Amino acid sequence: MWNLPNILTLLRIALIPVFIAVYYTSWEWHNLVAAAIFGAAAATDWVDGYIARKYNKVTPFGAFLDPVADKLIVVAAMIMLLEVHATPWFAIPSIIIIGREIVISALREWMAAMGYHSAVAVAMIGKIKTWVQMVAIAVLLAAKPENELLTMIGFVAIYIAAALTLWSMFYYLRAAWPQLSTTGDNNP
């Protein structure tokens, strides 16, 4: 359990309260430092996965915790950003992103319980969605509300992330549809 990929995943979770605390300080550069901490935490997602696969360090604990860490960091940041961008224009992509995380987590849990875990394994669209989402969130954390250009870039990026979020959700639901649409007679 205590291998480098799992430690990096735990570090990603441990950095959540750190970037939140920094973001809410009154220090002049708090937003940039919080965005950097968030970005460093997000980067551990790629690093831990790479190390786990390359050096055969994949564990059941890591397979469980890695997606949980991703969801925790994204949801924490989205809730913080909703406070700053308290408009329907930010609430809509936030609800899409957070809602998709709940739906796909439930779908994966159910599919695993039914013996069909591989039907909803992580696909490339899910990985792309995650990285666009992380970049969009980092940009929005870095942008002070008065920085209209950076805020607009962040909004465009979060809408792209929301579109990819919907696309990936439909991809996973379509992959699971044969099992979701059965009458229950074909379950293992």
Summary of the structure (lengths in Angstrom):
residues: 188
radius of gyration: 17.6
end to end distance: 30.0
largest distance: 61.8
contacts: 566
relative contact order: 0.12
helix: 81%
strand: 0%
